[in-house]
Amino acid sequence: MSLDQIGTFARNIKDALLLLNVIKGKDEKEATSFDSKEINLENLKNKKIKIGVPEIKADEKILKLVEKRVEELAEREGWKIEKIKLPHIDLAIQTYYPICYVEFFSSTRRFDGRRYGRKIEEVCGEEVLRRILGGQEISQSEYRGRYYRKALVAKKMIRQELEKAFKKVDCIILPTVPKLPHKIGEKISVEEMYNYDALTIPANLTEIPAMSVPVGKIDGVPVGLQIMVPRFEEGRMFSIAREFEK
């Protein structure tokens, strides 16, 4: 529940912003929603942006392509690039899944077979079952929520690191996915599958805006670049994304 988010797709920055302006705003039936002003792309003007580029683990080809695009934009716009460190960003996967598993297990207990005739465990797919059983295991009384609480501590730590970084830079740019996709039908481990999320999970954990924009291809495969900004700075995110789109 604490990780739920709306992930939208669009063909261009303008359409993505149009969609955001439609779905954003206060919802009286949703306690975590908030009021926000409409973002107008035409009124967004960038100051001299300082881009933060973190040290991360990813495919060398992807890193080089993203670095090239960032350098091209910085040179064109007169922006600055600063290397930053996020020491605990590598813990994002290990932090995300205990929280996800426990909350997923808890939220599916209502599907106990009384209303629909069958329990969710009897009809769900492999990944759903994995999350239910994993959450059940972590939630067992002898653990007393120890692993869940540790994950929440790590989540707070990652959030504090990003907040600290945003005091130095206006945005953080990194690849969207750390590796190129595997072939259709190719068997990979669960760990390898989860690792695709390594660079997008931090924004989800820390509740900050993030956007992926296409920046080129490697061996014919499209590659995305991710823009992260501080909380409630969607306007800045869209204005930076628009420059990459140009």
C-alpha positions as CSV (number, residue, x, y, z in Angstrom):
1,M,0.0,0.0,0.0
2,S,2.8,2.4,0.9
3,L,4.4,1.9,-2.5
4,D,1.4,2.3,-4.8
5,Q,1.8,4.9,-7.5
6,I,0.4,5.9,-10.9
7,G,2.8,5.2,-13.7
8,T,1.7,6.9,-17.0
9,F,3.0,6.5,-20.5
10,A,2.8,9.0,-23.4
11,R,4.4,9.6,-26.8
12,N,6.0,12.9,-25.8
13,I,6.5,15.3,-23.0
14,K,3.5,17.5,-23.8
15,D,1.1,14.5,-23.7
16,A,2.6,13.3,-20.5
17,L,2.0,16.7,-18.9
18,L,-1.5,16.8,-20.2
19,L,-2.2,13.5,-18.6
20,L,-0.6,14.6,-15.2
21,N,-2.8,17.7,-15.2
22,V,-5.9,15.5,-15.6
23,I,-5.1,13.0,-12.8
24,K,-3.4,15.2,-10.2
25,G,-5.1,17.1,-7.4
26,K,-7.0,16.5,-4.1
27,D,-9.3,13.5,-3.9
28,E,-11.6,13.6,-0.8
29,K,-11.6,9.7,-0.8
30,E,-7.8,9.5,-0.8
31,A,-6.0,10.6,2.4
32,T,-2.5,10.8,0.7
33,S,-3.6,13.1,-2.1
34,F,-2.9,16.9,-2.1
35,D,-3.8,20.0,-3.9
36,S,-1.5,21.2,-6.7
37,K,-1.5,23.9,-9.3
38,E,-1.7,23.1,-13.0
39,I,1.6,22.9,-14.8
40,N,1.9,24.9,-18.0
41,L,4.8,23.7,-20.2
42,E,4.9,27.1,-22.0
43,N,5.5,28.9,-18.8
44,L,8.3,26.6,-17.6
45,K,11.6,28.4,-17.9
46,N,14.8,26.7,-16.8
47,K,17.4,28.5,-14.7
48,K,21.0,27.3,-14.9
49,I,20.5,23.7,-13.8
50,K,23.0,21.7,-11.8
51,I,22.7,18.0,-12.7
52,G,23.7,15.4,-10.2
53,V,25.1,12.2,-11.7
54,P,25.4,9.4,-9.1
55,E,27.9,6.6,-9.1
56,I,25.9,3.4,-9.9
57,K,26.3,-0.1,-11.1
58,A,24.9,-0.6,-14.7
59,D,25.8,-1.8,-18.1
60,E,28.8,0.2,-19.4
61,K,27.2,0.8,-22.7
62,I,24.1,2.3,-21.1
63,L,26.2,4.4,-18.7
64,K,28.2,5.8,-21.6
65,L,25.1,6.7,-23.7
66,V,23.4,8.4,-20.7
67,E,26.6,10.3,-19.9
68,K,27.0,11.4,-23.5
69,R,23.4,12.8,-23.6
70,V,23.8,14.6,-20.3
71,E,27.1,16.2,-21.4
72,E,25.5,17.3,-24.7
73,L,22.6,19.0,-23.0
74,A,24.8,20.6,-20.3
75,E,27.1,22.0,-23.0
76,R,24.1,23.3,-25.1
77,E,22.3,24.9,-22.2
78,G,25.3,26.0,-20.1
79,W,24.3,23.7,-17.2
80,K,26.7,22.2,-14.7
81,I,27.3,18.5,-14.0
82,E,28.3,17.3,-10.5
83,K,29.2,13.8,-9.6
84,I,27.4,12.8,-6.4
85,K,27.4,9.7,-4.1
86,L,24.4,7.9,-2.8
87,P,26.1,5.3,-0.7
88,H,23.0,3.2,0.1
89,I,21.2,3.3,-3.3
90,D,22.4,-0.3,-3.8
91,L,20.1,-1.3,-0.9
92,A,17.0,-0.2,-2.8
93,I,16.0,-3.7,-4.0
94,Q,16.6,-5.3,-0.6
95,T,14.6,-2.5,1.0
96,Y,11.7,-2.6,-1.4
97,Y,10.8,-6.3,-1.4
98,P,10.4,-6.9,2.3
99,I,8.0,-3.9,2.5
100,C,6.2,-5.0,-0.7
101,Y,5.9,-8.7,0.3
102,V,4.6,-7.9,3.8
103,E,2.1,-5.3,2.6
104,F,1.0,-7.5,-0.3
105,F,0.4,-10.4,2.0
106,S,-1.6,-8.2,4.4
107,S,-3.8,-6.7,1.7
108,T,-4.6,-10.0,0.1
109,R,-6.0,-11.6,3.3
110,R,-9.5,-10.3,2.3
111,F,-9.5,-12.7,-0.6
112,D,-10.1,-15.7,1.7
113,G,-12.6,-17.5,-0.4
114,R,-15.7,-16.4,1.4
115,R,-16.9,-13.9,-1.1
116,Y,-15.6,-15.3,-4.4
117,G,-15.5,-19.0,-3.5
118,R,-11.8,-19.5,-4.0
119,K,-8.8,-18.2,-2.1
120,I,-6.3,-16.0,-4.0
121,E,-3.6,-18.6,-3.4
122,E,-5.6,-21.1,-5.4
123,V,-5.9,-19.0,-8.6
124,C,-3.0,-16.5,-8.7
125,G,0.0,-16.6,-10.9
126,E,3.6,-17.5,-9.9
127,E,4.8,-14.0,-9.0
128,V,1.7,-13.2,-7.0
129,L,2.1,-16.4,-5.0
130,R,5.7,-15.7,-4.4
131,R,4.9,-12.4,-2.9
132,I,2.1,-13.9,-0.7
133,L,4.3,-16.6,0.6
134,G,7.3,-14.3,1.1
135,G,5.1,-11.8,3.0
136,Q,3.7,-14.6,5.1
137,E,7.2,-15.9,6.0
138,I,8.4,-12.4,6.9
139,S,5.2,-11.7,9.0
140,Q,5.5,-14.8,11.1
141,S,5.2,-14.1,14.8
142,E,8.8,-15.2,15.7
143,Y,10.2,-12.5,13.6
144,R,8.0,-9.8,15.2
145,G,8.2,-7.6,12.2
146,R,11.9,-7.3,12.6
147,Y,12.8,-7.5,8.8
148,Y,9.9,-5.2,7.9
149,R,11.1,-2.6,10.5
150,K,14.6,-2.8,9.2
151,A,13.4,-2.2,5.7
152,L,11.6,0.9,6.9
153,V,14.8,2.2,8.5
154,A,16.7,1.6,5.2
155,K,13.9,3.4,3.3
156,K,14.3,6.4,5.6
157,M,18.1,6.3,5.1
158,I,17.8,6.3,1.3
159,R,15.3,9.2,1.5
160,Q,17.6,11.2,3.7
161,E,20.5,10.6,1.2
162,L,18.4,11.9,-1.7
163,E,17.2,14.9,0.3
164,K,20.8,15.8,1.1
165,A,21.8,15.4,-2.6
166,F,19.0,17.8,-3.7
167,K,20.5,20.5,-1.5
168,K,23.5,20.4,-3.9
169,V,21.9,19.7,-7.2
170,D,18.6,20.6,-9.0
171,C,18.0,17.1,-10.4
172,I,19.6,13.6,-10.4
173,I,20.0,11.9,-13.7
174,L,20.8,8.2,-14.2
175,P,19.7,5.3,-16.5
176,T,16.2,4.0,-16.2
177,V,17.2,0.4,-16.3
178,P,20.7,-0.9,-15.4
179,K,20.9,-3.5,-18.2
180,L,19.5,-4.4,-21.6
181,P,16.5,-6.7,-21.7
182,H,16.8,-10.5,-22.0
183,K,15.4,-12.2,-25.1
184,I,11.7,-13.4,-25.2
185,G,11.6,-16.9,-23.9
186,E,15.1,-16.7,-22.3
187,K,15.1,-18.0,-18.7
188,I,16.6,-15.7,-16.1
189,S,16.5,-16.0,-12.3
190,V,14.1,-14.2,-10.0
191,E,17.0,-12.1,-8.7
192,E,17.9,-11.0,-12.2
193,M,14.3,-10.1,-13.0
194,Y,14.0,-8.0,-9.8
195,N,17.3,-6.2,-10.5
196,Y,15.7,-4.5,-13.5
197,D,14.0,-2.3,-10.9
198,A,17.2,-1.3,-9.1
199,L,17.3,2.3,-10.4
200,T,13.6,3.1,-10.4
201,I,12.8,1.8,-6.9
202,P,14.6,4.6,-5.1
203,A,12.2,7.2,-6.4
204,N,9.2,5.0,-5.4
205,L,10.7,4.4,-1.9
206,T,11.4,8.1,-1.3
207,E,8.2,9.4,-2.8
208,I,9.8,11.8,-5.3
209,P,8.9,12.6,-8.9
210,A,10.8,10.7,-11.6
211,M,10.4,10.4,-15.3
212,S,12.0,8.3,-18.0
213,V,12.8,9.8,-21.4
214,P,14.3,7.9,-24.5
215,V,17.8,8.9,-25.2
216,G,18.9,6.5,-28.0
217,K,19.5,2.9,-28.8
218,I,22.1,0.3,-28.1
219,D,22.2,-2.7,-30.5
220,G,18.8,-1.6,-31.7
221,V,17.3,-1.6,-28.2
222,P,15.8,1.7,-26.9
223,V,17.5,3.1,-23.8
224,G,15.9,5.4,-21.2
225,L,17.3,8.1,-19.1
226,Q,15.7,8.9,-15.7
227,I,15.2,12.3,-14.2
228,M,14.6,12.6,-10.5
229,V,13.7,15.9,-8.7
230,P,12.7,16.9,-5.1
231,R,9.2,16.3,-3.9
232,F,6.5,18.6,-5.5
233,E,8.9,19.7,-8.3
234,E,7.2,18.1,-11.2
235,G,7.4,21.4,-13.2
236,R,11.1,21.3,-13.0
237,M,11.2,17.7,-14.0
238,F,9.1,18.3,-17.1
239,S,11.1,21.4,-18.1
240,I,14.3,19.3,-17.9
241,A,12.7,16.4,-19.8
242,R,11.6,18.8,-22.5
243,E,15.2,19.9,-23.1
244,F,16.2,16.2,-23.6
245,E,13.3,15.8,-26.0
246,K,14.6,18.7,-28.1
